[in-house]
């Protein structure tokens, strides 16, 4: 993965964190763009830890159960990650799970839009050249 792609995805995750904190009750984000980038790193690290923890759980043939377990584990790890910074305050586990879900939704949506814009830009550049 190119460094530019990593930086763009990091910025999109930071924007997703800000949007998720804005729409999620009992979650407060404080700070500017640098704070958003710091919290995005913590959320990304929490996602990695959650994925590692989920590998230890027995797999289920039911996707809905696996998705629910993933969401709860991710919410717990994000809640613990919020304890590492004063920039993000999450009041309870339900807020943490909701915040984790909202970060995922916003991140997927922003990445999809970003990929479409890059594809459109690449297509128009190829047609012009």
Backbone torsions as a table, in degrees:
resi	resn	phi	psi	omega
1	UNK	NA	132.1	-179.5
2	UNK	-72.0	154.7	-177.8
3	UNK	-63.0	-34.9	179.3
4	UNK	-64.1	-41.9	178.6
5	UNK	-62.0	-42.6	178.4
6	UNK	-62.5	-44.4	-179.9
7	UNK	-65.5	-40.5	178.5
8	UNK	-65.1	-44.1	179.0
9	UNK	-65.6	-34.5	176.7
10	UNK	-64.4	-44.4	178.5
11	UNK	-64.5	-40.1	178.0
12	UNK	-65.9	-38.1	176.4
13	UNK	-65.7	-38.3	177.0
14	UNK	-62.4	-42.3	176.9
15	UNK	-65.0	-39.7	176.9
16	UNK	-62.2	-38.7	177.9
17	UNK	-62.9	-45.6	-179.7
18	UNK	-63.1	-46.1	179.7
19	UNK	-63.8	-42.5	-180.0
20	UNK	-64.1	-41.0	178.1
21	UNK	-66.3	-33.7	-179.1
22	UNK	-67.8	-39.0	-175.4
23	UNK	-93.6	-12.0	-176.1
24	UNK	-95.9	122.4	176.5
25	UNK	-64.8	150.9	177.9
26	UNK	67.0	19.0	174.5
27	UNK	-126.2	127.4	178.9
28	UNK	-122.8	130.7	175.4
29	UNK	-114.0	132.8	177.5
30	UNK	-127.9	141.3	178.4
31	UNK	119.7	177.8	-177.8
32	UNK	-103.3	-152.6	-177.3
33	UNK	-60.0	-38.7	179.7
34	UNK	-65.5	-41.4	177.5
35	UNK	-62.4	-40.1	178.6
36	UNK	-62.8	-39.8	178.2
37	UNK	-66.4	-38.3	178.0
38	UNK	-64.7	-46.9	179.4
39	UNK	-64.5	-35.8	177.2
40	UNK	-61.8	-38.7	176.5
41	UNK	-63.5	-42.5	178.6
42	UNK	-64.5	-40.8	178.3
43	UNK	-65.6	-42.2	177.7
44	UNK	-62.4	-42.9	177.1
45	UNK	-63.5	-39.0	177.7
46	UNK	-63.3	-38.5	177.3
47	UNK	-63.8	-40.2	178.3
48	UNK	-64.2	-46.1	179.2
49	UNK	-61.9	-42.7	179.6
50	UNK	-61.0	-42.7	178.9
51	UNK	-64.1	-38.4	177.3
52	UNK	-65.3	-41.2	177.8
53	UNK	-65.0	-38.1	-178.5
54	UNK	-67.9	-24.4	177.7
55	UNK	-67.4	-24.2	179.6
56	UNK	-81.9	-20.8	-179.5
57	UNK	-76.7	147.4	175.9
58	UNK	-65.1	140.3	-179.2
59	UNK	-78.8	149.6	-179.4
60	UNK	-115.6	147.2	176.7
61	UNK	-79.1	-10.6	-179.2
62	UNK	-96.2	112.5	-176.5
63	UNK	-62.7	-35.3	-178.5
64	UNK	-64.8	-40.5	178.3
65	UNK	-66.3	-44.6	179.1
66	UNK	-62.8	-39.6	178.3
67	UNK	-64.9	-41.3	179.2
68	UNK	-65.4	-43.3	178.2
69	UNK	-63.6	-42.3	178.2
70	UNK	-59.8	-44.1	-179.5
71	UNK	-64.4	-42.9	179.9
72	UNK	-66.2	-45.6	178.9
73	UNK	-62.5	-44.3	178.9
74	UNK	-61.8	-42.9	177.3
75	UNK	-61.0	-42.9	178.4
76	UNK	-62.7	-43.4	-178.5
77	UNK	-69.5	-37.9	176.3
78	UNK	-64.7	-39.2	178.2
79	UNK	-61.9	-42.5	176.3
80	UNK	-65.7	-38.2	178.7
81	UNK	-64.3	-32.3	179.3
82	UNK	-66.0	-22.2	176.8
83	UNK	-71.4	-16.4	-178.1
84	UNK	-85.9	-7.5	-178.1
85	UNK	-139.8	150.6	174.6
86	UNK	-90.3	-4.1	-177.4
87	UNK	-79.0	-22.1	-178.0
88	UNK	-129.5	122.6	178.7
89	UNK	-119.5	124.1	177.7
90	UNK	-120.3	122.1	-171.3
91	UNK	-75.8	-33.6	-175.7
92	UNK	-153.4	173.8	-174.8
93	UNK	-68.7	-34.4	178.2
94	UNK	-64.4	-41.9	176.8
95	UNK	-63.3	-38.3	179.5
96	UNK	-65.2	-42.5	178.9
97	UNK	-66.4	-42.8	178.0
98	UNK	-63.0	-42.9	178.5
99	UNK	-61.6	-44.8	179.2
100	UNK	-60.9	-41.1	178.0
101	UNK	-64.8	-43.9	-179.8
102	UNK	-65.8	-39.5	176.4
103	UNK	-60.5	-42.5	179.2
104	UNK	-62.9	-47.1	-179.0
105	UNK	-61.5	-49.8	-179.2
106	UNK	-65.5	-39.0	-179.5
107	UNK	-64.2	-44.8	178.2
108	UNK	-62.9	-45.6	-179.2
109	UNK	-63.4	-45.6	-179.6
110	UNK	-66.0	-39.1	178.0
111	UNK	-65.3	-40.8	178.5
112	UNK	-61.8	-46.7	178.9
113	UNK	-62.7	-44.5	179.2
114	UNK	-60.6	-43.3	178.3
115	UNK	-63.5	-39.1	178.2
116	UNK	-65.0	-42.1	179.5
117	UNK	-65.1	-41.4	178.5
118	UNK	-64.7	-43.0	179.8
119	UNK	-63.6	-42.1	179.1
120	UNK	-64.6	-42.4	179.3
121	UNK	-64.5	-41.8	179.7
122	UNK	-65.9	-39.0	179.9
123	UNK	-65.8	-43.5	-179.1
124	UNK	-70.5	-32.9	177.2
125	UNK	-67.8	-39.6	179.1
126	UNK	-67.8	-37.7	179.3
127	UNK	-69.1	-35.0	-179.3
128	UNK	-73.1	-29.7	-174.3
129	UNK	-93.4	NA	NA
